[in-house]
Amino acid sequence: MGQINRTYRFRPYEDLKNKSALFKHQFEEMGRLGYEMVMSIEKELASSSGRIVDESFKALLQNHRENESIINGYISQMDLVADRYSQNINDMKEQSITIYYEEVEISAPK
């Protein structure tokens, strides 16, 4: 009895970078809306003054900067995560197979 060992590679998985664009767009939109909110609040507070107003706006700006940093981090990670996921799927898309066979002798007709 003989045997043959082979590794069969399945068709590569599709690249997911194009799918990460939707998430990146949502994060960019969040950043844009956050910026618009800060600008609106700044306009509203322009005619006001005082320690509470100043401290509140300072805290708002700090919060906005932290949110921007988080959003930018997520945006930069999206392509990296999509690449890693695609690579992991492609690494699993192979199968080791073993084929067992028997050799049968065939006699020539007389």
N, C-alpha and C positions, 0 to 999 in steps of 0.2 A: 504494500500500500504506500502510495506517495502522498506528498502534501506540498502545497505552495502557500507561502505567507506573503501577503501584500498589504499595503496601506492604501485605502481608497479615500481620495479627497473629494468632498462634496463641493458643489458650486459655492464660491465665496459669498458671504453675506453682504448685503448692500451697505454702503457707507451711510452713516447716520448724521453726518455734518449738516446736511440740508434740513434734517428734522430739528436740529438744535437752533436753527435760525428763528423758528417760531418762539421758542423760549427766550432767546436773546432779545427779540423784538419786544416781548412783554416786559422784560427787565428794563430795557431802554425807555419804554413808555412810562414805567413807574418812576424812573429817574427824572424824566421830563416833567411829569405831573408834580413831583415833589418840588422841583425848581420853581414851577409856576405858582405853587402854593406859597412858597417862601417869598416870592416877589409880591404876591397879592397882600400878604400879611405885612410886609415891609411898607407898602403903599398906605395901608390902613393905619399903621402905627406912626407914619411920618409926621402927622399932626399932633401926636401925643408925646409926652415926655414924662420922665420920672424913673425912679429906681426900679420899680416893679416892671414897668414897660421895658426898660433897658435889659434887665436880667432875664425877662421872659424871652425877648428876642435873641439874646445871646444863647440861651439854652436851646431855642429853636434852631439856630444856625449850627450849633454843635451836633444836635440830633440829625440835621439834614446832612452834614458832612459824613457822619458815621453811616447813615443810610446809603449815601452815594458810594462810599468805600465798599460796603457789603454788596451793593448791586454790581459795581464794576468787577468785584471778585467773582461773582456768579457768572457774569458775562464772559470773563476770560476763561473760566473753567468749563464752559459748555462744550467747546470744541474738543478740549482735552478728554472730557468724560465720554463724549461720543466716539472719539478715536479708541479709547481703551475698551469700551463696550464692543465695538466692531471687532477689535483684535481678539478679545476673549471669545466671541462667538465664532470667529474664523478659526481660532485654535481648536475649538471643539468640533469642527466640521470635518473630521477625518475619522475613519473607522478601520481598525485592523481586522483583516479577514484571513481565514485559513481555509483553503480548499483541500479536502481529502479526496483522493481518487484511487481507483484500482486499475491496474493495467491488465487488459484482456488481450490474450494472444488470438489473433485471427489467422486461421490457416487458409492458404490460397486454395481455390477450387482446382480440382484435378481434371 
